[in-house]
């Protein structure tokens, strides 16, 4: 029996969280949890590194950019693929040199989300 | 020493920094709430969104609508600042009226304002509006049950008067003087209009807004020169 894959959503906006959860649960092999702050999200990610993490850039306690930096600096989470979900027209974050990080603009295109999830989870 | 803001109201938006700031403003303050409202309304249409989940989504949508309304109101306040009608006005009276307005907004905050009973030449409504902006900044960060004290002093300056406003709230502009520019907001994520309104009011009185970035005594100076 195959264990379900896990996704963690770090976003303080419950509308965004619910939308992502609904889009992701279309995949029966994916279990989703969420955190509403960067600190809570980092703790969850360190305790149980997810197979995929969705990250908002504007969190109440720290920026998504700092969350990403903390994850990449921690051996337990450095390998986790991250999808930054943002409404920013000009996100202040460099991901070109990070093959594990993707940008998904809002409004979320469901087809594009599925493609990103499929591509990320199909990696060995 | 006083920081000298640039005149954003009359300077074309041409620098890369201006554009980047506007893009950030549009992204976070406009696109995000619009996105939330659109998605939230779709979710509320779904039959399986019930109970507490429905309440949370409903509240988030309403908060986003209210946020956009507040921003539109603030921008309207700013854009209406075109003329002034200066007269002798008692600073203490204007400060007291502003304090009443702000206290009504934050009933859980105990707001105290000390202001001298002296007169300056200014538009009474606009002087009161400038005080409202500054007192609101002070009270907003206080939190429930907090005591917020604002001290207003006035000194004569040739020509006109300098009105100094001191409070113990956080002053994001100590680290970022550009917050006086329109749409540049601090850590509280407001629309970034309040200090611009204060500056515009002083400019309409042929004066200026000075942010005195003395870490031991940070305060705002409103110069009324007309």
Interface residues (C-beta under 8 A of the other chain):
Chain A: X13 X14 X15 X16 X18 X19 X22 X58 X86 X87 X88 X89 X90 X92 X106 X107
Chain B: X20 X23 X24 X26 X27 X28 X31 X32 X35 X36 X38 X39 X40 X43 X49 X53 X56 X57 X60 X61
